[in-house]
């Protein structure tokens, strides 16, 4: 069943600025959707429009078939977790979680039951009488989630909820959020700028760029078949190698020095891409090109090698190679590489669409 | 950070002007008052006689003094409560204004720059029973306004005049306090189903409590000690004793009634009250509720 539908939803400000031209998205019940993009891409604005904290300028938002554009945030049956948690500082953890239920006129004993259930689920039972300032970052985060869960809303909205936590806690909370969402089965819309968070949490991802949905799909769809160079560069770490090139009769010409044979009907400017993990070490005879090594990053389990494609003029395109396991090639030495055709990504330079 | 001066003399030299001002205009008169409180002086200041605590004894057996204390309390709390409520209302409204925000805020701050006596005269004219526009309007509305005869009306007048001046100050602090409340808290409360009214009383107002408490103390101190100008320009403490606050009584008894000793004893009592209020103020403001 489709739960949330955004139909040509757009946001224009009174000064004429179109933050979001038009976004179409339909979310299934229980689905975990992540809105991801660089800062300023409109992802938070879009989330706030769903929450009712920002007005919807054009298009329509429907939750369970009902038009929501004119409804107050409280009438939309959504719950939101804010980046700074937005816990009420003068209220105890219990009161923070009970506030929304009290406002809805729920009976006191029922509130107590609900809050203690959720608190137990999140391991907050011991902390119910504390004030937010007496909690650690991770605990505050949990309270913020508890406050959202206790109301049993139709939709959860998360606005970069993990960005104020340290790296270790972030990984832990990420797993917890995913497990909780699975258990509760609540439709979720989650905003982040962190592609790892996006890839690991999402059933489907929406990559936003300048207020436009560049691509919507499962994390693996986006990884395997990015629709635009923007998505290609955004998903995956380190990012995909993207090089401006020309497609001719002979194949792909890069920097006028390197030709990769390919028969394709398209002619003219393209963006050629290959992920760092798909480049393979080879020898001089079989290699597609040589890489002049500039820096080596050894991470133990893998090694990132930064270099430039070796050309006669000496200013080849920069390339990153990701090899598994430890490698220690000399800086400034040459490394022979092949780029398997099956892993190439080609985009039209003009339309920025996948070929 | 500590800065150390090579010579011992220079820091004192730099402090000297402030120390002189404090000594000449604050410490010396205070000492004089303290001394005078134990003497009885003739009206022309030609002779005086040590009488110990008699001035204080007179003071604390004088029903008029207690009457004045009550007047001061009524006056001060009225000024503080009316001033703060109106300022909060204005601050909440100014905080919601989007267009021309700066103009509103600037206009609302202006009255603070008006001298107390001028503020007094302004309201005195507006409320003058024979020609004041507000008094005349009140008459057509059926209220017989004459603060020269009616003590309660006189009290209302001095409260209005004193409050008007203090609203700007309160407004500034409330506005800053409101702007410090994170927007996301209000949004969270909106999602939690609280009406705008409820959001204000359950979220915003409690978060303003440090500001509110600070302003309560400041306003009480203001009403207690800094409203002489307003009262002198409007009612001169009258009719009868109905607007004679403790500070006005010090002036009235000392310089009009020429009872310098009694007036000095009153100022010593006032000094004690100021001290007490300062202690309370610092105690609570130091321990101001910390929200993070």
Contacts between the chains, C-beta under 8 A, distances in Angstrom:
chain1	res1	chain2	res2	distance
A	51	B	187	7.8
A	51	B	191	6.5
A	52	B	190	7.9
A	52	B	191	7.8
A	53	B	187	5.2
A	53	B	190	7.3
A	53	B	191	7.9
A	72	B	190	7.2
A	73	B	187	7.4
A	73	B	190	4.8
A	73	B	191	4.6
A	74	B	190	6.3
A	74	B	191	6.3
A	74	B	192	7.1
A	74	B	193	3.9
A	74	B	194	7.6
A	78	B	191	6.8
A	79	B	191	6.6
A	80	B	187	7.7
A	80	B	188	7.1
A	80	B	191	5.4
A	82	B	184	4.7
A	82	B	187	7.5
A	82	B	188	6.3
A	83	B	184	7.7
A	84	B	182	6.8
A	84	B	184	5.9
A	86	B	182	6.8
A	86	B	184	3.9
A	86	B	185	5.2
A	86	B	187	7.0
A	86	B	188	4.1
A	88	B	185	6.4
A	88	B	188	7.6
A	88	B	189	7.5
A	88	B	203	6.0
A	89	B	207	6.9
A	89	B	291	4.0
A	89	B	292	6.9
A	90	B	206	4.5
A	90	B	207	6.4
A	90	B	209	7.9
A	90	B	291	6.8
A	99	B	189	7.4
A	99	B	192	5.2
A	99	B	194	7.5
A	99	B	202	7.6
A	100	B	191	7.5
A	100	B	192	3.6
A	100	B	193	5.8
A	103	B	192	5.7
A	103	B	193	4.0
A	103	B	194	5.0
A	103	B	198	6.9
A	104	B	193	5.3
A	133	B	290	7.2
A	133	B	291	6.8
A	133	B	292	4.9
A	147	B	188	7.9
A	147	B	192	7.7
A	151	B	192	7.9
